[in-house]
Structure formats: C-alpha cells, structure tokens
Amino acid sequence: MNPKITAALKQEGLLREIIRNIQEMRKLAGFKPGDKIIINYSVPEDYELLIEKNKSTILKETFGKSLDATNEKESEFDLEK
C-alpha cells in the first residue's frame, strides 16, 4: 500500500468535501431529499477548474438544477430551491 497522496487523490478528496458541504447546507436549510436546488458559489481560482470538471457529478449528488460561479467574495455556498 502506497501512503503517498497523489494529485488525483487530493482532487478526489476536495470534490468529496465540496459535495459534503453542499449536502450539509441543504440539511441546515431544511431541504428534503430530492428537492432540486440552485447552487451559486465563490471559490479560489484553483478550485474553479475542479468544480467545472466535475460539474455533472456535483449536480447529480446534490440534486442541483444549476451550479454557477458568482463574483461575490463570500466564503459560503448560496442554496435556493
């Protein structure tokens, strides 16, 4: 077993963390499983490519209708039904 964290493993971990955070915010906002949401986000530039590359996975796993970057520099996701 190789204990070294590769770039691919690191990106997979970041993607899982993004999805987990969206799911946690869905829960806190009172959304039910299956409710479709609109996701607007603001992230550092290096995360932008990861999100765009995995957009379909994020939308599928979070029941998102759309996933769009915003220019606002808030450090949170904005979820709407």
GULOGU-6915 format. One record per residue (C-alpha): residue number from 1; x, z, y; residue in three letters. Coordinates in Angstrom, 1 decimal. Each point is the difference from the previous one (the first is absolute). Last residue first. Example, Ala and Ser with C-alpha at 12.3 -4.5 7.8 and 13.67 -1.06 7.14 Angstrom:
2
REC num      X      Z      Y residu
REC   2   13.7    7.1   -1.1    SER
REC   1   -1.4    0.7   -3.4    ALA
// end
This chain:
81
REC num      X      Z      Y residu
REC  81  -35.0   -4.1   26.0    LYS
REC  80    3.0    0.7    2.2    GLU
REC  79    3.4    1.4   -0.7    LEU
REC  78    2.8    0.4    2.5    ASP
REC  77    3.4    0.8   -1.5    PHE
REC  76    2.3    2.4    1.6    GLU
REC  75    3.3    0.2    2.0    SER
REC  74   -1.5   -1.5    3.2    GLU
REC  73    2.0   -2.7    1.7    LYS
REC  72   -2.8   -2.3    0.7    GLU
REC  71    0.9   -3.6   -0.5    ASN
REC  70   -2.3   -0.4   -3.0    THR
REC  69    0.7   -1.4   -3.4    ALA
REC  68   -3.0   -1.1   -2.1    ASP
REC  67   -1.3    0.7   -3.5    LEU
REC  66   -3.5   -1.2   -0.6    SER
REC  65   -3.0    0.7   -2.3    LYS
REC  64    1.9    2.8   -1.7    GLY
REC  63   -1.1    1.6   -3.3    PHE
REC  62    3.2    2.0    0.0    THR
REC  61    1.5   -1.4   -3.3    GLU
REC  60   -1.1   -3.6    0.7    LYS
REC  59    1.0    0.0    3.7    LEU
REC  58    3.4    1.5   -0.8    ILE
REC  57    0.6   -2.4   -2.8    THR
REC  56   -1.0   -3.1    2.1    SER
REC  55    2.2    1.1    2.9    LYS
REC  54    3.1    0.5   -2.1    ASN
REC  53    2.4   -2.4    1.8    LYS
REC  52   -1.7    0.8    3.3    GLU
REC  51    0.5    3.7   -0.5    ILE
REC  50    3.6   -0.3   -1.1    LEU
REC  49    0.8   -2.4    2.9    LEU
REC  48   -1.5    2.5    2.5    GLU
REC  47    1.9    3.0   -1.4    TYR
REC  46    3.3   -1.2    1.6    ASP
REC  45   -1.7   -0.5    3.3    GLU
REC  44   -1.1    3.7    0.3    PRO
REC  43   -3.7    0.5   -0.6    VAL
REC  42   -3.3   -0.4    1.8    SER
REC  41   -3.2   -0.3   -2.0    TYR
REC  40   -3.5   -1.3    0.1    ASN
REC  39   -2.0    0.3   -3.2    ILE
REC  38   -3.7   -1.2   -0.3    ILE
REC  37   -1.8    1.8   -2.8    ILE
REC  36   -2.2   -0.9   -3.0    LYS
REC  35   -1.8    2.9   -1.6    ASP
REC  34    0.7   -0.1   -3.7    GLY
REC  33    0.8    3.6   -0.5    PRO
REC  32   -1.7    1.9    2.8    LYS
REC  31    1.4    0.4    3.5    PHE
REC  30    0.0    3.5    1.5    GLY
REC  29    2.8   -0.5    2.6    ALA
REC  28    2.2    2.4   -1.8    LEU
REC  27   -0.4   -1.9   -3.3    LYS
REC  26    0.7   -3.4    1.6    ARG
REC  25    3.0    1.6    1.7    MET
REC  24    1.4    1.2   -3.4    GLU
REC  23   -0.6   -3.5   -1.4    GLN
REC  22    1.9   -1.6    3.0    ILE
REC  21    2.9    2.5   -0.6    ASN
REC  20    0.1   -0.7   -3.7    ARG
REC  19    0.2   -3.8    0.7    ILE
REC  18    2.9    0.4    2.4    ILE
REC  17    1.8    2.4   -2.4    GLU
REC  16   -0.5   -2.5   -2.9    ARG
REC  15    1.5   -2.8    2.2    LEU
REC  14    2.9    2.2    0.9    LEU
REC  13    0.7    0.8   -3.6    GLY
REC  12   -0.1   -3.7   -0.9    GLU
REC  11    2.4   -0.8    2.8    GLN
REC  10    2.5    2.7   -1.2    LYS
REC   9   -0.3   -1.4   -3.5    LEU
REC   8    0.8   -3.5    1.2    ALA
REC   7    2.9    1.2    2.1    ALA
REC   6    1.4    1.7   -3.1    THR
REC   5    0.1    3.7   -0.6    ILE
REC   4    2.8    0.9   -2.3    LYS
REC   3   -0.8    2.4   -2.8    PRO
REC   2    0.6   -2.6   -2.7    ASN
REC   1   -1.4    1.0   -3.4    MET
// end
